[in-house]
Amino acid sequence: MGTTHKTRVRTEQAHKRVRAYLGGKLVADTLKPVLVWEIPYYPAYYIPSSDVRAELVEDGPGDHSPSRGDATAYTVRVDGVEAKGAALRYKESPVEELRDLVRLDWETMTWFEEDEEVRVHPRDPYHRIDVLASSRHVRIEVDGVTVAESSTPRLLFETGLPVRYYLPKTHVRMDLLEPTATVTGCPYKGQAEYWEVRVNGEAHPDIVWSYAAPLPESQKIAGLVCFYDEKVDVFVDGVKQERPKTPFA
């Protein structure tokens, strides 16, 4: 189990082998990564200093965190490749577990859990996804116009988020959808592409998405279309659903 501190930082010993690379060069390789919930939504990896293979060159003071204390920033240098400020250490942190750990910048590194690359952020061990076939009748309205309707949706239940209704494209008014350049990533589902909906002369950008090639745990939603419940009107078996309040609203 994890430890939650008065500073509201939660830490937990993880048991996956975690590796971080910079420009293809190994920076860290550990069997004892620590998951740190710096924010409530997902954790970050902190690496024992003894498992960092790269040279860390001190840059000076890093950011101050109300919960973790004052950081020292380091340039990460390995085999002729370097990234300035890509490592932080909290040697005098009020959270004792952090004092001998190194926080490597997620965006700068390429990360592997065991032998599988992980993107966006570390997977939360308490985050679960279930995708279930359903016979509920789902209808989606945008600005009073029905843009999708299906009795064969797949329902995606994800920890901390409202149920999402994934519908076959043949049950969606694709003539009202226009692809956008937006692409997002999810460590549990993969890479999503987006559309805007045009109805009544108005564009509603990026309220529809789909995963063409989702990660294995989410294969059941491959090629299906989903709408932001926060931004459209959803009717399930004829009952209008309350728009959920989430960070995506």
C-alpha positions in Angstrom: 0.0 0.0 0.0 1.1 3.6 -0.5 1.9 6.3 1.9 0.0 9.6 2.0 1.8 12.5 3.8 0.6 15.6 5.5 1.8 17.4 2.4 -0.8 15.3 0.4 1.9 13.7 -1.7 1.2 10.0 -2.0 4.1 7.5 -2.7 4.1 3.8 -3.4 6.8 1.3 -4.2 6.2 -0.2 -7.6 7.5 -3.6 -8.8 7.9 -3.2 -12.6 11.2 -2.9 -14.2 11.4 0.7 -15.4 13.9 2.1 -17.9 14.4 5.6 -19.2 16.3 6.5 -22.3 17.6 9.8 -23.7 18.3 9.9 -27.4 18.5 6.1 -27.4 21.0 6.0 -24.5 20.1 4.3 -21.2 19.7 6.9 -18.4 18.1 4.7 -15.7 17.3 1.1 -15.1 15.5 0.1 -11.9 13.5 -2.7 -10.3 12.5 -0.4 -7.5 10.7 2.6 -9.1 8.6 4.7 -6.8 5.2 6.0 -7.9 4.6 9.6 -6.7 1.2 11.2 -7.0 2.3 14.8 -7.4 -1.3 15.6 -8.6 -4.4 13.5 -8.0 -4.9 12.3 -11.5 -1.9 10.1 -12.3 1.5 9.3 -10.8 5.1 10.1 -11.8 8.1 7.8 -11.6 10.9 8.6 -9.2 14.1 6.5 -9.6 16.5 5.5 -6.9 19.7 7.5 -7.4 21.8 4.3 -7.4 19.9 3.1 -10.5 20.6 6.2 -12.6 23.3 5.3 -15.1 23.7 8.8 -16.6 25.9 11.6 -15.2 23.9 14.2 -13.4 25.5 17.7 -13.6 24.1 20.2 -11.1 22.5 23.2 -12.7 21.4 25.0 -9.5 18.1 25.5 -7.7 15.0 23.9 -9.4 11.4 24.6 -8.8 9.9 24.9 -5.3 7.0 22.6 -4.6 4.7 23.3 -1.6 4.4 19.6 -1.0 7.9 18.2 -2.0 10.1 21.1 -1.0 13.0 22.7 -2.9 14.5 20.9 -5.8 17.9 20.9 -7.3 18.0 20.7 -11.1 20.5 18.7 -13.0 21.6 18.3 -16.6 21.4 14.6 -17.7 24.5 13.6 -19.7 25.0 10.2 -21.2 27.3 9.0 -24.1 27.5 12.5 -25.7 23.8 13.2 -25.4 22.5 15.7 -22.8 19.3 17.4 -21.6 19.6 20.5 -19.4 17.4 20.5 -16.4 15.9 17.1 -17.2 16.5 15.7 -13.6 15.3 17.0 -10.2 16.3 15.9 -6.7 14.6 16.8 -3.5 17.4 16.0 -1.1 15.8 17.8 1.9 12.2 17.1 1.0 9.7 17.0 3.9 8.6 13.7 2.2 11.4 11.4 3.5 10.9 8.8 0.7 11.9 11.3 -2.0 15.2 12.3 -0.6 17.3 9.6 -2.3 15.2 9.6 -5.5 15.6 11.3 -8.9 12.8 12.6 -10.9 13.5 12.4 -14.6 11.5 14.6 -17.0 8.9 12.4 -18.6 8.7 14.3 -21.9 12.4 14.3 -22.4 12.9 10.6 -22.0 11.6 7.5 -23.6 10.1 5.1 -21.0 9.6 1.4 -20.8 7.7 -0.6 -18.2 9.3 -4.1 -18.5 9.8 -4.4 -22.3 6.7 -2.3 -23.3 7.0 1.4 -24.1 4.6 3.6 -22.1 3.5 7.0 -23.3 1.9 10.1 -21.8 2.5 9.1 -18.1 3.0 6.0 -16.0 0.1 3.7 -15.6 -1.7 4.0 -12.3 -2.1 0.6 -10.7 -5.5 1.6 -9.4 -6.8 2.8 -12.8 -9.0 0.2 -14.5 -10.7 0.1 -17.9 -13.6 -2.2 -18.8 -15.2 -2.2 -22.2 -18.6 -4.0 -22.4 -21.0 -4.7 -25.2 -24.5 -3.3 -24.5 -28.0 -3.2 -26.0 -28.8 0.2 -24.5 -30.2 2.7 -27.0 -27.9 5.7 -27.1 -28.7 8.9 -29.0 -26.4 11.9 -29.3 -27.6 15.4 -29.9 -25.5 18.4 -30.8 -27.4 21.8 -30.7 -30.7 19.9 -31.0 -29.6 17.8 -34.0 -29.3 14.0 -33.7 -25.8 13.2 -34.9 -25.6 9.5 -33.7 -28.0 6.8 -32.7 -27.2 3.1 -31.8 -28.6 0.1 -30.0 -25.2 -1.7 -30.1 -22.9 0.7 -28.3 -19.8 -0.4 -26.4 -19.6 1.1 -22.9 -16.2 2.0 -21.6 -15.9 2.3 -17.8 -12.7 4.0 -16.7 -11.7 4.8 -13.1 -12.5 8.4 -12.2 -14.3 9.2 -15.5 -17.9 9.0 -16.6 -19.0 6.1 -18.7 -18.2 6.6 -22.4 -20.4 5.5 -25.2 -18.5 4.2 -28.2 -20.7 3.8 -31.3 -20.1 2.2 -34.8 -19.3 4.8 -37.5 -22.3 3.5 -39.5 -24.5 4.7 -36.7 -23.1 8.2 -36.8 -23.8 11.1 -39.1 -20.3 11.2 -40.5 -21.4 13.8 -43.1 -21.6 16.2 -40.2 -18.1 15.5 -39.0 -14.9 17.1 -40.2 -11.5 15.7 -39.2 -9.3 18.1 -37.2 -5.5 18.0 -36.6 -5.9 17.2 -32.9 -4.2 14.0 -31.7 -4.1 12.9 -28.0 -2.5 10.0 -26.2 -3.6 7.8 -23.3 -1.4 5.2 -21.6 -4.4 2.9 -21.3 -6.1 3.4 -24.7 -3.5 4.7 -27.1 -3.6 7.5 -29.7 -6.9 9.2 -30.6 -7.9 11.2 -33.6 -10.6 13.9 -33.5 -13.4 15.5 -35.4 -15.5 18.6 -35.2 -19.3 18.6 -35.6 -20.9 21.1 -37.9 -24.6 21.7 -37.3 -26.9 24.7 -37.7 -24.0 26.7 -39.3 -21.8 26.3 -36.2 -18.6 24.3 -35.6 -18.1 22.3 -32.4 -14.4 21.5 -32.4 -12.9 18.3 -31.1 -16.0 16.9 -29.4 -15.7 13.5 -31.2 -12.8 11.0 -31.1 -11.8 7.5 -32.1 -9.0 5.1 -31.5 -8.0 3.5 -34.8 -5.5 1.1 -33.2 -6.0 1.1 -29.5 -3.7 -0.6 -27.0 -4.4 -4.3 -26.3 -6.5 -3.6 -23.1 -8.8 -1.4 -25.1 -9.1 -3.3 -28.4 -12.9 -3.5 -28.2 -13.2 0.2 -29.0 -11.1 0.0 -32.2 -12.6 2.2 -34.9 -15.6 3.2 -32.8 -16.6 6.8 -32.3 -17.2 8.6 -28.9 -18.6 12.0 -28.0 -17.7 14.2 -25.1 -20.7 13.7 -22.8 -19.6 17.0 -21.2 -20.3 18.9 -24.5 -23.2 17.1 -26.1 -26.7 15.8 -25.1 -26.7 12.1 -24.5 -30.0 10.1 -24.3 -29.8 6.5 -22.9 -33.0 4.5 -23.4 -34.8 7.7 -23.9 -33.6 9.4 -20.8 -31.5 12.5 -21.1 -28.3 12.2 -19.1 -26.9 14.9 -16.9 -23.7 16.4 -18.4 -20.8 15.2 -16.2 -18.3 17.6 -14.6 -14.7 16.6 -15.5 -11.4 18.3 -16.3 -12.5 17.9 -19.9 -15.6 20.1 -19.5 
